[in-house]
Amino acid sequence: MTGTPNLGVLRRLGVTPAGAPAGASDGGTAPRGASDGGAAPHAVRFERTYPTSAADLWDALTTPERVGRWLGTLTGDLRAGGDFHLDMSDASNGSEGDAAGTSAGPSAADQTADEDARNWGRVLECEPGRRLLLTWEATGQATSQVEVTTSAVGQRALLTLEHRGLPEASARGYGAGWHDFLDRLEGDLTGRPQADWATEFARYLAVYRGLPVD
């Protein structure tokens, strides 16, 4: 795992963070280290910097034409209260057509790629140029949330992405998928040739399956 840069962080929601006062939590009551069989809600969080401005990064995250180059076909309204649809089956040069659904989903075997690659949701909050909070829906999965923020850090732009409200297995699958897609975002911003999506996802999934939960 040490050979994989930019790893996301997995955590179980409702666990008292290390160093927090007794009784403190992030919304739940489970003590740190308690076993729940992976059913309690989990989150996967990424912090990445990119060689561009915060304004350009925001544009790459919200402009359908640009989103289509690294993530998938985006339609809808990204203003607060708006609904969106995202089809990730055509996110790259076609290499992931049979696997895109597994990128951000827990089990490729349980769903067809076309079903699992189609996501939709509603924008709960939007601070243009800085922050999006939205619901995330996919066939056969419970509703979860994705929060994205952008900011300037020196000459670079910082992206923070957290996908939360997921069973542990799903958080690991989404972790691998988001890791792969955020790599693709960097490739699009820098002009670097994109790697084969399915190959990279399989490699990252093996890493995230072994990642410890904070």
N, C-alpha and C positions, 0 to 999 in steps of 0.2 A: 504493500500500500504506500510505502514511503516514496516509491518511484512515480506516483501519480500526483502531479501538481494540481492545485486549485480544488482540492476535495471539498465537497459540501460537509456540513455538520448535521448529524442526526440527533434528535432529542425527543424524549417522551414528554408530552405536555402534561401538566399537573404535577411534575416532579419539582421539589424544592431545589433551586439551583445551588451549586456548590458555593459555600461561603455566605449564603443568605441567612437571615435570622430564622430561628426556629419558628415554624408555622407559616413561613412565607412560601408562596407558590406562584405559578403562572396560570392559575385557574382551576386547579384540581386539588386532590387531597392525598394522592398516592405518595408514600415516602420514597426517597431515593433508594434504588436497589430492589424495590418490590417487584415481584414477578406478576405479569398479567397475561402471559402467553402471546404478547404482541397485539392484543386487541385494543388497548388504550390508544387514544389519538397521538400520533407522532407528527413531527415536522422535519423537513430537510431545508437547510439554509445555505445559501451561497453568497460570498462576497468576492467580486471580481473587479479588477481595474482594466480599462481599455485605453488604447492610445488615440483618444479623440476627446472632444468636448462633451460636457454633460448634456448640452442641447442636442448635439448630433446623436448621442447615445439614446436619448429619449425619442428622437425621430426614428431611429432604427427599431425601437421597441413598439412604436405605435402607428407608423405609416404602413398601410397594407402592402404596398409594393416592396418596401424594404423588408418587412416581416416575412414575406414570401420567399426571400432569398436564403433565409437561415432557419425558419421555424415552420411555416406553413401558410395556407391560404386563410387570411383574416378578413372577415366581413362583420358589419354591425357598427355599433356606436360605443366608443370608449369614453364617453362622458358619464358622469355620475348618473346612475339609474338606467343607463343604456344596456342593451343586450348584445352579445357578440357570439360569433361562431368561429372556430379554428379547426381547420382540417390539416393535420400534420402528415398525411400520407404522401404528400408531394413536396416535402420540406427540402429535399436535396435534388440530386441529379437523377432520381428515380431508384437509387440503390436500396432505399428502405421501404419500398412499397409494400412488402410483406411483413415488415417488422415495425413500422412506425408506431403501431398501437402498443407494442410492448415497451416502447421507449418510456412512456409516461404512465404505464399501467402495471399492475402487479402480476398479471398472468397472461401470457400470450396464448396459452392453450385454451383458456376459457372463452375467448372471444375471437371473432374474425378481425383481421387487421383493419378493414374498412370501418367496422363499428368502433374499435378502440382508438383509432386515430382521429375520430371526430369528437371534438370537445366544444362545450358551450358554457355560457354563464352570464352573470350580470355584474356590472361595475357598481360596487357599493360606495366607493369613494374615489375621487380623482382630484389631484392637485397638479394641474398641467405643468409639465416640465420637471416634475419632482417625484410624484407618488401615485401608484394605482393599487387599489384593493378590490379584488373581484372574487366571485364564486367560480368554482371549477366543477363542471359536470362532465361525466363520461358514461357511456352505456354500462350498466351493471355495477357502477361504483357509487358510493355515498358522496354527497356534496362535500367538497373541501374548499379551501381558500388559498389564493395566491396573492402575495403582496410584493410589489416591486418598487424600489426607490432608486433614484439616480442623484448624484452630486458630483461636484468637482473636487479633485484631489491633486493639487499642483497642476501639472500639465496633462493630467489624465482624468478619466471619468470613472467613478465608482458605481457599480451596480450591486444592489443587494436584492436577492430574490429569496423569499421563504414560501414554501408550499406546506400548509399545515392542515391538521384534521384528518390524517391518514392512518390506517392500520400500519403496523411496522413493515410488513412485507411490501405494501404499496409504497411506503416512504423510501424503501431501498430501490424499488423499481423506478420511481420518479426521480430519485437521486441520480441514478445512472443516466436516465433520459435527459434531465435538465443539464447535467454535466456535459453530455454530448452536444446538446443544442447551444449551450453557452460557448463551447469551443467553436461551433459553427458561426456564431455571432462574431467572435473575434476574427475568424477567417474572412468573413464578409467585410468587416471594417478595415482589415489590413490587406485584402487582396490575395491572401494565402489560399492555395488550392484546397478544396474541401476533401477530407478523407471519406472513405466509404462509411456511410452512416451505420449500417447494420454491424459491420465489423467492430467499429468503435463502441457501439452500445454494448455488444456482448463482452467486450473487454472491461468496460466500466461496471457492468452489472456484477461481474465476478468480484470486483473491488468493493462495491457497495454492499454486497451480501456479507462481507466480512468486517464491515465498518462497525466499530463500537457505538453504542447509543449513549449520549451524554445524559 
